[in-house]
Amino acid sequence: MRDITIKITGKQVYENHEEDQMEFITDGKIYQRNNAVYMIYDESEVSGMEGCKTTLKLSGDTLRLKRIGEGGSGSELYFEKNQRFCST
């Protein structure tokens, strides 16, 4: 496991609204296992999710984002290259 600096730029597009873009820079860790790359970092107050640990798993054209927060709460999101996902 190596120390890294992670820069994440996110963009959300809302129907009938301007797009919302955010940039987040933090320190984290990176390692490789079973043909996948994992990056782990702690969320900060800036992201609005302080107290959560986030793991990004990059495998082929997919990315899995998994957050685990205080008290055992968590969430997972999946992304795939050239695919658009909608949520409510």
TORVOTOR-22963 format. One record per residue (C-alpha): residue in one letter; residue number from 1; x, y negated, z negated. Coordinates in steps of 0.05 Angstrom, whole numbers, plus 32768, in hexadecimal, padded with zeros to 4 digits. Layout:
<recs>
["A",NUM,[X,Y,Z]] ...
</recs>
This chain:
<recs>
["M",1,[8000,8000,8000]] ["R",2,[801C,7FBC,8014]] ["D",3,[800A,7F75,7FFF]] ["I",4,[7FEC,7F4A,8036]] ["T",5,[7FC9,7F07,8042]] ["I",6,[7F84,7F10,8061]] ["K",7,[7F61,7EDA,808A]] ["I",8,[7F18,7EE7,8099]] ["T",9,[7EEE,7EBB,80C7]] ["G",10,[7EA4,7ECA,80C7]] ["K",11,[7E6E,7EAE,80F3]] ["Q",12,[7E23,7EB5,80EA]] ["V",13,[7DF1,7EA0,811F]] ["Y",14,[7DAB,7E90,8109]] ["E",15,[7D70,7E8B,8138]] ["N",16,[7D5E,7E41,8144]] ["H",17,[7D99,7E29,8119]] ["E",18,[7DE1,7E17,8122]] ["E",19,[7E13,7E4E,8117]] ["D",20,[7E35,7E52,80D3]] ["Q",21,[7E80,7E60,80D1]] ["M",22,[7EAB,7E6E,8093]] ["E",23,[7EF5,7E7C,808A]] ["F",24,[7F12,7EA1,804E]] ["I",25,[7F5C,7EAD,803F]] ["T",26,[7F71,7EDB,8006]] ["D",27,[7FA7,7F0C,7FEF]] ["G",28,[7F9A,7F56,7FF4]] ["K",29,[7FB6,7F9B,8000]] ["I",30,[7FBA,7FC6,803F]] ["Y",31,[7FC5,8010,804A]] ["Q",32,[7FB8,8045,807F]] ["R",33,[7F96,8089,8075]] ["N",34,[7F79,80BC,80A6]] ["N",35,[7F7D,808F,80E5]] ["A",36,[7F5C,8054,80C1]] ["V",37,[7F78,8013,80A5]] ["Y",38,[7F5E,7FFA,8062]] ["M",39,[7F63,7FB4,8047]] ["I",40,[7F4E,7FA4,7FFF]] ["Y",41,[7F44,7F60,7FDF]] ["D",42,[7F20,7F3E,7FA6]] ["E",43,[7EE8,7F0D,7FB7]] ["S",44,[7EEF,7EC7,7F9A]] ["E",45,[7EC0,7E91,7F82]] ["V",46,[7EC6,7E71,7FC7]] ["S",47,[7EA4,7EAD,7FE8]] ["G",48,[7E6D,7EAC,7FB4]] ["M",49,[7E7C,7EF4,7FA1]] ["E",50,[7EAF,7EEC,7F69]] ["G",51,[7EB9,7F2D,7F44]] ["C",52,[7EB1,7F59,7F81]] ["K",53,[7EE7,7F84,7FA1]] ["T",54,[7EE1,7F8A,7FED]] ["T",55,[7EFD,7FC2,8017]] ["L",56,[7F02,7FBD,8063]] ["K",57,[7F0A,7FFE,8089]] ["L",58,[7F21,7FF7,80D2]] ["S",59,[7F1A,8036,80FB]] ["G",60,[7F19,8034,8147]] ["D",61,[7EE5,8000,815C]] ["T",62,[7EC1,8000,811A]] ["L",63,[7EC8,7FD9,80D9]] ["R",64,[7EA8,7FEA,8097]] ["L",65,[7EA4,7FB5,8061]] ["K",66,[7E96,7FD0,801C]] ["R",67,[7E8D,7FA3,7FDE]] ["I",68,[7E8B,7FBC,7F97]] ["G",69,[7E78,7F89,7F62]] ["E",70,[7E73,7F83,7F18]] ["G",71,[7E42,7FB3,7EF9]] ["G",72,[7E49,7FE6,7F31]] ["S",73,[7E21,7FBF,7F65]] ["G",74,[7E39,7FC1,7FAC]] ["S",75,[7E2A,7FBD,7FF6]] ["E",76,[7E43,7FD8,8038]] ["L",77,[7E42,7FBA,807D]] ["Y",78,[7E56,7FDB,80BF]] ["F",79,[7E6F,7FB8,80FD]] ["E",80,[7E7F,7FD3,8142]] ["K",81,[7EA5,7FB1,817A]] ["N",82,[7E77,7F91,81AF]] ["Q",83,[7E39,7F9F,8185]] ["R",84,[7E0C,7F6C,8165]] ["F",85,[7DEA,7F7B,8124]] ["C",86,[7DAE,7F55,8107]] ["S",87,[7D99,7F53,80BF]] ["T",88,[7D61,7F31,8098]] 
</recs>
